[in-house]
Amino acid sequence: MATFVKQQRLLDPQLLLLNAGDDFIGTEWDRKAGLDAPAAFMNLLAPDAMTVGNHEWDKGLSALKQYLDAQDNKDVLAANIDFHGHEIRHKIKPYVVKQVKGKKVCILGLTTMYGLPGSRQMGPLKIQEPYSAGRQALKSMEGQGCHATVLLSHLGYTSDLVAASALPGLDLIIGGHSHSFLWPDPDSPPAFYISNEAESGSEHDSTWGPYPTYVHNKGRDVPVVQASWGSRYMGKLVLNFKPEAEGGKLAGIKSEVFLLGGPKSEAHVPEDEEALQEIQKWRKW
């Protein structure tokens, strides 16, 4: 992934790298190396914004604050959290506006109400119903002069499809949480997904729909994307805008998917030396 991101930034230094959450929990890195390890890896990738996944809460609010403090990226987004005055509210904002090549790309975050730990980890925080919170946040964004409005979501694929039809003004949804495997031709997925499905029977390894999946909403088709799990592939979206004389709004989106294969893969992506050195620094087993 580090190699691919660096390659893409050489092609376009102003690209936006967006992270849909669940940065830790479930790997040896956060169990044995602590949260400073995934924070270091994220700093190497340098995402421009992230939303909060349900697993970000698993180690409690103090641990999450420590993790966010260690990250260089300070644009952590979720508009549907009731903080009840907790200090972590200073670390998480509802949306951010990014200036890219003279265009304002407004990014709204929403996180899931499901798969959450108990009150011991969550403290006083409550996750609100995302659609009403999303509508309220979008209304507050109306004066920002957005040329494109993106939902960075940790709601899950089926909930993202609902959001695409229920939330007015969205141009694009980039999702996470459900680990949904989307592919341009869902009837012809890469061979390793077919074999994995046969071996594991996991829904994570079967196609959920096309990449992107389009949802019609009041005269516009909203693309919904997600990139499965485990860094198996990444998506790239190129946003095309109308001329300023015509308002400068989003005109269309071109999408591509890139497999991140290992040495024996036909889609082999070489390992990044800087990332390998970082891995060795944190390896404790």
Secondary structure, DSSP 8 states (H G I E B T S, - for coil): -HHHHHHHHHH-TT---EE-S--SSSSHHHHHS-THHHHHHHHHH--SEEE--GGGGTT-HHHHHHHHHH-S---EE-SSEE-TT-GGGGT-BSEEEEEETTEEEEEEEEE-SSS---HHHHTT-EE--HHHHHHHHHHHTGGG--SEEEEEEES-HHHHHHHHHHSTT--EEE--SS--EEESSTTS--HHHHHHHHHH--GGGSEEEESSEEEEETTEEEEEE-B-STTSEEEEEEEEE--GGGT--EEEEEEEEEE-B-TTSTTB----HHHHHHHHHH---
